[in-house]
Amino acid sequence: MPRERYQDSLDGLRSEVLAMGELVTERLGDSLEAVENRDESLARAVAAGDDEVNETYLALEDRCVDLFALQQPVAGDLRFVTASFKIITDLERIGDLAVNLANYSLAARETVAPEVAVDAIGAAALDLLERSLAAYETGDAAACRAVAAGDDEVDALCQRASESVTRELIAETDDDGWAAERLLDDVSRVLLTVRDLERVGDHAVNIAARTLYMVESDPELLY
C-alpha cells in the first residue's frame, strides 16, 4: 500500500474511534439524564441502542486487526494502532455501563438521599470521558495526566455517596425496620449506580493511559 493510502488508513482509524467515542458519550449522557429525570422512554432507547455500540466496536476491531496483519506497523504507528485497539474496548465497556444505568433507572421506585450525589458523580465521570477522548484526538500528554488526577475526585464522590446511602439505610433500620426493607431495593440500585459510574471513570483513565503511551511511549498510567 502506498504511503499516502497507509496514512489515510491511520487517519481514518482515529476518526472512527472518535466517532465511537461520541456515540458512547451521547449514550452515557442519555442514561444519566434518564436516571436524573426517571425518563423511561430515554432509558429504553439507551438499552435498545447497545447493538449499535457493539457493532461499531466489532467493525473497528476488524480494522485494527487488518492494520496489524497487512501493514505490520512499527514504532509510533504501532503504538497508535495498539492504543486505538485498547481504547475501543474501554468505550464498548462504557457503553455497557450506560445500559446498566438505564436499567437501574427503569427499576427505580423511591428517591433516596444520594440521588443528588449521583448526579454530581455522573457529571464528573462524563467529563473525564470527554477529556480523555479529547486527549486522544490531539495527543495531549498533559491532558492525559490531568484525567488520571481527576479520577481521584470521582472516587471520592463515589465513596461519600456510598457511605451516605448506607448510613440512611442504617437509620431507617433503627427507626422502622419495614421502612428499611422498602428502601432496600433502591438503596442497592444507588450503590450499583455509584459503582458503575466509578468504573466509567476508570475506563476514562484507561483511555488516557493508552493515549499517553501512544504519544510518549510512557507506561506511567498503565499500572
N, C-alpha and C positions, 0 to 999 in steps of 0.2 A: 504494500500500500504506500503510495507517495506520502511524503512527509505532511503535505497540506491536508490530505484526507485523514491521516492519523491524528493530527492536531484537531481537526474538526470533530473527530470521534470523541476525543477527550473533552473538548468544549461542550459537546452535546451531552455527555455524561453528567458534567457539572450542572448544566441547565436542567436536566431531567431529575437529578437528585434534589435540586432546589424546588422544582415543581412539586415533587412528592412532599418535600418539607412544607410547602404552602398548603397542600391538601391536608396533611396531618395537623398542622397548626389550626386550620379552619375547623376541622372536626373536634379538636380539643377545645377550642373556644366555644363551639356549639354545645358540647357536653357540659362545660362549666355554666353556660347560660341556662341549660336545661335543669341543672342542679339548683341554681340560684332561684329560678322562676318556677320550678316544677312544671316545666313545659313538656308535656307528654309527647306531643307530635314531634318536637325537635329531638327529644331523646330517641324516639323510634327511628327518626331519619338518620341519626348518627349510627345507631346499631345496624340499620339496613345498608349503610354506606361502607361497611367494613370490607366488603368484597372488592370494592374499587381500590382501596389501600393495598389489599393483599395482591391483587393483580398487578398493580404498579410495582410493588416490591419484586414480584417474580420476574417481570419484564426487565427491571434494572439489574437484578441478579444475573440474568442471562447475558445482559450487555457486558457486565464486568467480567464474567467468565470468558466471553468471546475475546475481550481485550487481553486477558491473561494468556489465553491459548493461542490466539492468532498473531498478536503483536509482541508478546513477551516484553512488556515494558520494563525499564530499568531505572534505577536512581529515583529522581523526583517523580517521574511518571508512575513508577511502580508504587511509590508511597501514596500518590494521589488516587490511583485505582483501588488500592487496598483500603485506604481511608473511606472512600465512597462506598465500597462494598460493606464495610462495617457500619457506616452511618445509616444506610438504608435499613439495616437490621434494627437499629435503635428506633428509627422512625416507624417501622412496622409495629414494634412493640408499644410505642406511644399510641399508635392507632388502636391497638387492643385495649390499652388502659382507658382511652377515651370512650370506648364501647362499655367498659366496666362502669365508668362514671355515669353514663347514660342509663344503664340498667339499674344502678343504685337509685337514680332519680325516679325511675318508674316504680321502684319498690317503696319509696318513702311514704310514711303516713303522718308522722309527727314532726314538729320543728323543735330541735334541741339547741341548747345554748351555743355550741361551737359552730353553728351554720355560718356566722359572720366570719369566724376564723377560717373556715373552709374557703370562703370567697377570697380571702386575702392570700391563702396558700395557693389557690388556683391561679390567681393573677401573677404571683411571683414565679410559679412553675412555668406558666405560659411565656412570661418574659424571658426566662432562662432559655427556653427552646428557641424563641425568635432570635435572641442574641447569639446562640451557638450556630444557628444557620447563617446568620449574617457574617460571623467569623469564618465559616467555611467558604462562603461566597467570595470574600475579599482576601482570605488568607491572613487574617489579623491575629498574630500570636498573642498580643497583649489582651485582646478581647477574649481569647480562649482562657487565659489565666483568670480574667475577671469573672467569667462564667463559673469556673470552679470555685472561686471565692464566694460568689453569690449563692451557691448551693448551701452554704452554711446557714444563711438566712432562712431558706426553705426548710432545712432540717430543724431549726429552732422553732419555727412556726408550727411544724408538724408535732414536735414534742409537746409544746404548750397546749395545742388543741387536743391531743390525746389525753393529756393529764386532766384537762378541763372537763372533757366528757366523762372520764372515769370518775372524777370527783362528783359530778352531778348524779351519776348512777348510784354511787355510794350514798349520797344524801337522800335520794329517793328511797333507797332500801331502808335507811334508818327511819324515815318518816312514814312510809307507806309501801309495804312490800308489793302490793298489787300494782301500784303506780310504776314501780321499778320494772316489773315484769312487762307492763305495757310499753315501756320505753326501750326495752332491751333490743328489739329488732332495729330500731332507729339508731340507737347508740352503736350497735355493731356496724350499721351502714356508714355512719360517720367515721368510725375508726378505719373501715376499709377504704373509704374515700380519701382519708388523710394518707393512708399507706400508699395508695396508688398515685397520689399527687407527689409524694416523696420520690416514688420511682420515676415519675416523669422528669423530675429534677436530676435524678441520677443518669437517666438516658441523655439529657441535655449535656451533662458533664462529659459523658462518653463521646458525644459528637465533638465537643470542644477538644477533648483529649486526642481524638483521632486527627482532628484538624491541626493541632499543634505538632503532632508527629509528622504529618504531611508537610508542613511548612518548614519546620526547623529540625526534623529528624530527632526530636526531643521527646523521650518517653515519660517525662516528668509527671504527667497527669494520668498515665495509663495504669498506674499501680496504686 
